[in-house]
Amino acid sequence: MSRTFEADLMKRLAEESPLIQVLLGPRQVGKTTAMLRVLEKWKGSKFFVSADDTLSASASWIRQQWQTAETEGPGTLLIIDEVQQVNDWSRVIKGLWDKSLRNSKRLKVVLLGSSSLSLQTGLSESLAGRFELTIAPHWGISESAAELNYSLDDWLTWGGYPGAHAFRHDDVRWRSYLTQSIVDAVIGRDILTQRVVKNPALFRQAFAIACAFPAQEISYAKLLGQLQDAGNTDLVKSYLELYEGAFLLFSIHKYSKQPRGIKSSSPKLILGCPALANLALGEEYVCSSEGRGRVFESAVGMELLHISGANVFWWRNGNDEVDFVVRLNHRLFAVEVKSGRRKREGGMDAFINQEPDAIPCFVTRNNFEKFAKNPAKFLLALK
């Protein structure tokens, strides 16, 4: 099964002089498998190498792979997996790329790896202006339905990580897989090796607590108050930023016409994939009316965050609330999620009264799959 981002990546690589293509995304969602499919479809010269396949990947190792690809001529496709395992990889790639442009030996280069945070660090340090990002997200409802035969409820309970599918009927093994292969790997190997975190145990605890509030506003002070240690709100903000960089957990802020109001608001937390709610709260809760509604709303929020160029917020004024507010292509959309969870009515009308040009949008369980296939198209088709 081809994933949506593969076609976009192939289109970029087919251009005469593409930038370096960087594939980013969470762990265990099939990035390497996808690139092997791209390699299989590629008609010209091609090389796929992985820093995992050598005991001592180094700058010299990258230079060797690059030189091998260049011998096949300009336009050769070079894919380097787990590139973040090479010390100073971004500086080496920068030098090789700039030299190839001067010598008219431009390769078509794709970089990827399991540690997205490490890749992002290298990109910001050395490769500015030389690359384009492609995001490989968690598995959505369409992919999970097609490949795993998941219903919407199945996906809201176990979805996002295809590797966990085999254990879904064994709760202990399922939780063990997600904890060891996803959460511990991301927090322990990706985040804590890339950033200085004073108290790793507190950092792990904060993640578990945050995942228990899908699609809910939570003040930094409230989240801090649940931690078993002293700290300040800046500490919590920094934690949430790190979770977001690793594609685990996202924060959206309250809509305001004043930028200061947006930045100072409490965030609504959006899970990178539905399975994290089950891991934090248990299957009994996420299958309840309240839990299912929260997880579904979080899933809608995550799809909105996938829209390139969109700004996503939430809104509330007193008892009136709109689940999401999206600014896209100079248009404003008010998105109400009809999840079956009991909520106060009147929020949409109140927001439209405040923002007469806003376009109302209602996402339900019945239209969610259509919405999720192309959220931007879904919104922009509304009048």
WOURDA-V463970 format. One record per backbone hydrogen bond with DSSP energy under -0.5 kcal/mol. CO is the residue of the C=O (numbers start at 1). NH is the residue of the N-H. If there is no record, write none. Layout:
# WOURDA-V463970
co: {CO,CO}
nh: {NH,NH}
This chain:
# WOURDA-V463970
co: {3,3,4,4,5,6,7,8,9,10,12,15,20,21,22,22,23,24,26,28,30,31,32,33,34,35,36,37,38,45,47,49,50,51,54,58,59,60,61,62,63,64,65,66,67,69,70,73,76,76,77,77,78,78,79,79,80,80,81,82,83,85,86,88,89,90,91,92,93,94,95,96,97,98,99,100,101,106,107,108,109,110,111,112,114,115,116,117,118,119,120,121,122,122,123,127,130,132,134,135,136,140,141,142,143,144,144,145,151,152,153,154,154,155,158,159,160,160,161,162,164,165,167,167,170,171,172,173,174,175,176,177,177,178,178,179,182,183,184,184,185,185,186,186,187,191,191,195,198,199,200,201,202,203,204,205,206,207,209,210,213,216,218,219,220,221,222,223,224,227,232,232,233,234,235,236,237,238,239,240,241,242,243,243,244,248,250,252,253,257,258,258,259,260,262,267,268,269,270,273,274,274,275,276,277,278,282,283,285,285,288,289,290,291,292,293,294,295,296,297,298,299,300,301,302,303,304,307,311,312,313,314,315,317,320,322,324,325,326,326,327,328,331,332,333,333,334,334,335,336,336,337,338,346,347,348,349,350,351,355,358,359,361,361,362,363,364,367,368,369,370,371,374,375,376,377,379}
nh: {6,7,7,8,9,10,11,12,13,14,15,18,132,111,24,134,113,136,29,163,34,35,36,37,38,39,40,41,42,77,79,81,53,54,57,62,63,64,65,66,67,68,69,70,71,72,73,76,78,108,47,79,80,110,49,81,83,112,51,85,86,87,89,92,93,94,95,96,97,98,99,100,101,102,103,105,104,75,109,78,21,80,23,83,116,119,120,121,122,123,124,125,126,127,127,130,20,22,24,137,26,144,145,146,147,148,150,149,155,156,157,157,158,159,161,275,139,162,164,165,167,168,170,174,174,175,176,177,178,179,180,181,182,182,183,184,186,187,188,189,189,190,190,191,192,194,195,197,200,203,204,205,206,207,208,209,210,211,212,213,216,269,267,223,224,225,226,226,227,229,235,236,237,238,239,240,241,242,243,244,245,246,248,249,247,272,270,268,314,259,261,262,263,264,265,218,252,215,250,276,277,278,279,280,281,282,286,287,288,291,292,293,294,295,296,297,298,299,300,301,302,303,304,305,306,306,307,310,327,253,325,255,322,320,317,315,335,313,328,333,311,331,328,359,326,335,336,361,324,338,363,339,365,350,351,352,353,354,355,358,360,334,336,363,364,338,368,371,372,373,374,374,378,379,380,381,382}
